[in-house]
Amino acid sequence: MKKLCFIGIDVSKEKLSCFDGKEEFSVKNDLDLEEFKRLLRRKYKNLKRIVLIFEATGIYSYFLKAFCNTKHIKAYILNPKKTPNLAKVLGQRSKTDKVDARTIYCFKDLISKEQIKVPQIDETLEKREDLCSASVGIGQTGYL
């Protein structure tokens, strides 16, 4: 199997903070992720070798998950409870988007090839999750 290019991504409401093992970059987290798409095409020749690693952060990670699904980009979606534990093991005390992206990137060494796949979208589940998040005041998304 050819070498995979991993990108650790810290997802927030406004942006995606990324780390690819060499450099950090940040792009706007919006519906079509056009800036992210352009950046990936410019930096990586073969998008089939890319693996995005990010946390399932509810409504904030939906755009990225949908992007991976429509563009057939492989991903590993983390349980958000695992990242703080890995950060402790790595001795990372500060919590910033850049540090989180680097921590998430480190998961590349802990996942198996079988766990890497193109995310599937369950529209019903996504809408329910969005409604639950909106009812507790997390924010508006514009994709319902």
C-alpha positions in Angstrom: 0.0 0.0 0.0 1.3 3.4 -0.9 2.2 5.9 1.8 -0.8 7.7 3.3 -0.8 11.4 4.1 -2.4 12.1 7.5 -3.8 15.4 8.5 -4.9 16.1 12.1 -7.8 18.6 12.3 -9.1 20.5 15.2 -12.7 21.4 14.3 -14.3 24.6 15.7 -17.3 26.6 14.7 -15.3 29.1 12.7 -12.3 27.2 11.4 -10.4 24.0 10.8 -6.9 24.0 12.4 -4.8 21.5 10.6 -1.4 19.8 11.0 0.0 17.4 8.4 3.2 16.4 10.2 5.2 19.2 8.7 3.2 22.4 8.8 0.2 23.9 10.4 -2.6 25.7 8.4 -6.0 27.0 9.1 -9.1 27.3 6.9 -12.6 28.5 7.3 -15.2 25.9 8.4 -18.1 26.6 6.1 -20.7 24.7 4.1 -18.7 23.9 0.9 -15.2 24.0 2.4 -14.0 25.6 -0.8 -10.8 27.0 0.8 -10.0 23.6 2.2 -10.6 21.9 -1.1 -8.3 24.3 -2.9 -5.6 23.9 -0.3 -5.7 20.1 -0.5 -5.5 20.1 -4.3 -2.5 22.5 -4.2 -0.6 20.6 -1.5 -1.3 17.0 -2.3 -1.1 15.4 -5.7 -3.2 12.4 -4.9 -6.3 13.0 -2.7 -6.9 9.2 -2.5 -3.8 9.0 -0.2 -5.1 11.6 2.2 -6.5 10.5 5.6 -8.2 13.2 7.7 -8.3 12.6 11.4 -10.8 14.7 13.4 -13.1 14.6 16.4 -16.8 14.0 16.1 -17.8 17.5 17.4 -21.5 17.3 16.5 -22.7 20.1 14.3 -19.3 21.7 13.9 -17.8 18.6 12.2 -20.7 18.0 9.9 -19.3 20.0 7.0 -16.0 18.2 7.1 -17.7 14.8 7.4 -20.0 15.6 4.5 -17.0 16.9 2.5 -15.2 13.6 3.0 -18.3 11.7 2.0 -18.9 13.6 -1.3 -15.2 13.8 -2.3 -14.5 10.2 -1.2 -11.7 11.2 1.1 -10.8 8.7 3.8 -11.0 9.7 7.5 -10.8 8.5 11.0 -13.3 10.2 13.3 -12.3 10.3 16.9 -14.4 10.1 20.0 -13.8 13.6 21.5 -13.1 12.0 25.0 -9.9 10.3 23.7 -8.0 13.5 22.7 -7.5 14.9 26.2 -6.2 11.6 27.4 -3.6 11.4 24.6 -2.6 15.0 25.3 -1.9 14.0 28.9 0.2 11.0 27.8 2.2 13.3 25.4 2.7 15.8 28.2 0.9 18.7 26.4 -0.5 21.0 29.0 -1.6 24.0 26.9 -4.8 23.8 25.0 -4.9 25.7 21.7 -6.3 24.8 18.3 -2.8 24.3 17.0 -1.8 22.0 19.9 -5.1 20.1 19.5 -4.4 19.6 15.8 -1.0 18.2 16.5 -2.4 15.9 19.2 -5.1 14.6 16.8 -2.4 14.0 14.2 -0.6 11.7 16.7 -3.5 9.3 16.4 -2.2 8.2 13.0 0.1 5.9 14.9 -2.7 4.3 16.9 -5.3 3.5 14.2 -5.4 0.5 11.9 -5.9 0.5 8.2 -9.3 -1.1 8.7 -10.5 1.9 10.8 -9.7 4.3 8.0 -12.7 4.8 5.6 -14.9 7.3 3.8 -17.5 8.5 6.4 -21.1 7.7 5.7 -23.8 10.3 6.2 -27.0 9.3 8.0 -29.2 12.3 7.2 -31.9 11.4 9.8 -29.3 11.0 12.6 -27.5 14.3 11.6 -30.8 16.2 11.7 -31.7 14.8 15.1 -28.3 15.7 16.4 -28.6 19.2 15.1 -32.0 19.7 16.6 -30.8 18.5 20.0 -27.8 20.8 19.8 -30.0 23.8 18.8 -32.4 23.1 21.6 -29.6 23.4 24.2 -28.3 26.6 22.6 -25.1 25.4 20.9 -25.6 27.5 17.8 -27.1 27.7 14.3 -25.7 25.8 11.4 -27.8 26.6 8.3 -27.8 23.1 6.9 -31.2 21.8 8.1 
